[in-house]
Amino acid sequence: MDPSAQLLGYDTITPSLLVRKVLNLPEKGQAYWLRRLLRVNGQHSVIDTSYLPFARFTGVFDHFIEYEDLHKLLSQYYGVKINKVDESFEPVILERDEANLLDVNEGFAALWVESVAFDMAGNPVLYTTSLLRGDRCRFYIDLTYSQYS
């Protein structure tokens, strides 16, 4: 597979209440916002929107490459090791603007994924929402259980 990305937008914002809560930001706390269109083999596959705490990652856009994994960027430039990621999944129907970006018809099935990444101390460092085309996603989950004595 040949992954690529197109940067759709980025800015420093005062985020919504939801984003502030997820990232434990104060009432007037700022966040970096960026949106990308991710492709696989040239086919539009995912609209990815990410938020990072501004105070912790000052200058993050100076290091950002539009196709790079943000976890790698946080590790390389800020020494942040991701310890845990919580994800939720929800089937949705695409609205017109989203469908246009993903090169499908309005009303097409998609999967909404919300992810919160935490550092080794348990602090949230990255909140991401992803909208995946329903015909281009598959998830594998390993539910390995340890033996209890």
Phi, psi and omega in degrees: 000147181242095181281147174208170182212153174235125178285121181266335179174157175202153182190169169258126188227164164266108189284170177296166178302318179303311181296318178299318179295314182299319183267005181056045180268149175293170185308318181255019180295145180262158177219153168276138178236134173214145180232134180229152170256116182263139180238152172232122183053039178080355182264131179298124187233323188216137167258118188244122180239125184234150178229134177229143178299124182299312185299327183276331187238045180307131178081015185301326181290342176292336183253352189286133171242130193300338180260358186282147174291127182293330177299319179295318179299314181297324179290312185293316187259340184237000179067020181272124175257125178283125182259330186204146174227124173263132180229147172230150185233140179212128175288139181218170175248134183287137171274172188305309184296318179294316180299318179299316179297324182270004174063043176224178179278150173304141181091359179293146180287142179213173177238126177265124180237128174248131181231138173235121180260138182241144177279183183297335179271000180087010179275135176289131184238345184205128175242126183228137169245137180231136177245110186254135174303134183295334180268004183235019182228146175210136180243140174244130181235127178260113179255073179274127180251140176276154180284132177261139180258000000 
